[in-house]
Amino acid sequence: MNKQDVIAFFDRRAADWDATVERDDKKIAAILHFAGIEKGVSVLDVACGTGVLIPDYLARGVKKITAVDISPGMIAAAKAKCDDPRVEFIHGDIETAEFPERFDACVVYNAFPHFPDPAALIKALAGKLNANGRLTVAHGASREIINDGHSGAASQVSTGLISAEDTAALFEKYFDVDTVVSDENIYAVSGVLRKK
């Protein structure tokens, strides 16, 4: 998988993306609970796309959101929907991006299979969190549904969603994992940055 192909794929779909997204408030509430999204936290939204979770973060009273995506089309679509001063949009590669601050919570929502090296991603994100910061990888559908959906046009830009247990194993080098869910409704792995 090539990052340029990922950028081109999502740029082509940015304008129509929101029309294709199925939203389930109950699933999103569960994921945000696992992710520790609550009043006063700072959030790093990885591969934010068109900003589908930004209204949910804001509704929970977060202090700041830094929304990052490698696709300029997706970032432009997200910016067009939100002018809240608590939200900063960054077009860039999350694995190499530098930030002046660290974050309380990092969320990778509906994007994990689009990173060619999950272990490298998790390592990079661990370095962007505060002490006791939390990383959450989640999807609002089952692993089977995600992988089936990525078997068509998205197959060139997806490595496939690995099992939640395998994701948890990658987390465990840096995080104390307290959530591993993979059922017919959602996929979520979450953990708190381990003290050094």
WONOR-V431272 format. One record per residue. N is the residue number from 1. RES is the residue in one letter. PHI is phi as a letter, one per 40 degrees, with the letter a starting at -180 (NA if undefined). Layout:
# WONOR-V431272
N & RES & PHI
N & RES & PHI
This chain:
# WONOR-V431272
1 & M & NA
2 & N & b
3 & K & c
4 & Q & c
5 & D & c
6 & V & c
7 & I & d
8 & A & c
9 & F & d
10 & F & c
11 & D & c
12 & R & c
13 & R & b
14 & A & d
15 & A & c
16 & D & b
17 & W & d
18 & D & c
19 & A & c
20 & T & c
21 & V & c
22 & E & c
23 & R & b
24 & D & b
25 & D & d
26 & K & c
27 & K & c
28 & I & c
29 & A & c
30 & A & c
31 & I & c
32 & L & c
33 & H & c
34 & F & d
35 & A & c
36 & G & g
37 & I & c
38 & E & a
39 & K & d
40 & G & g
41 & V & c
42 & S & b
43 & V & b
44 & L & b
45 & D & c
46 & V & c
47 & A & f
48 & C & c
49 & G & f
50 & T & c
51 & G & g
52 & V & c
53 & L & c
54 & I & d
55 & P & c
56 & D & c
57 & Y & c
58 & L & c
59 & A & c
60 & R & c
61 & G & g
62 & V & c
63 & K & c
64 & K & a
65 & I & b
66 & T & b
67 & A & b
68 & V & b
69 & D & a
70 & I & c
71 & S & c
72 & P & c
73 & G & c
74 & M & c
75 & I & c
76 & A & c
77 & A & c
78 & A & c
79 & K & c
80 & A & c
81 & K & c
82 & C & a
83 & D & b
84 & D & c
85 & P & c
86 & R & c
87 & V & b
88 & E & b
89 & F & b
90 & I & b
91 & H & c
92 & G & i
93 & D & c
94 & I & d
95 & E & c
96 & T & b
97 & A & c
98 & E & b
99 & F & b
100 & P & c
101 & E & b
102 & R & b
103 & F & b
104 & D & c
105 & A & a
106 & C & b
107 & V & b
108 & V & b
109 & Y & b
110 & N & f
111 & A & a
112 & F & d
113 & P & c
114 & H & c
115 & F & b
116 & P & c
117 & D & b
118 & P & d
119 & A & c
120 & A & c
121 & L & c
122 & I & c
123 & K & c
124 & A & c
125 & L & c
126 & A & d
127 & G & c
128 & K & b
129 & L & b
130 & N & c
131 & A & d
132 & N & g
133 & G & c
134 & R & b
135 & L & b
136 & T & b
137 & V & b
138 & A & a
139 & H & b
140 & G & c
141 & A & a
142 & S & c
143 & R & d
144 & E & c
145 & I & c
146 & I & c
147 & N & c
148 & D & c
149 & G & c
150 & H & c
151 & S & c
152 & G & c
153 & A & c
154 & A & c
155 & S & c
156 & Q & c
157 & V & b
158 & S & a
159 & T & c
160 & G & g
161 & L & c
162 & I & c
163 & S & c
164 & A & c
165 & E & c
166 & D & c
167 & T & c
168 & A & d
169 & A & c
170 & L & c
171 & F & c
172 & E & c
173 & K & c
174 & Y & b
175 & F & b
176 & D & c
177 & V & c
178 & D & b
179 & T & b
180 & V & b
181 & V & b
182 & S & a
183 & D & b
184 & E & c
185 & N & b
186 & I & a
187 & Y & b
188 & A & a
189 & V & b
190 & S & a
191 & G & a
192 & V & c
193 & L & d
194 & R & c
195 & K & c
196 & K & c
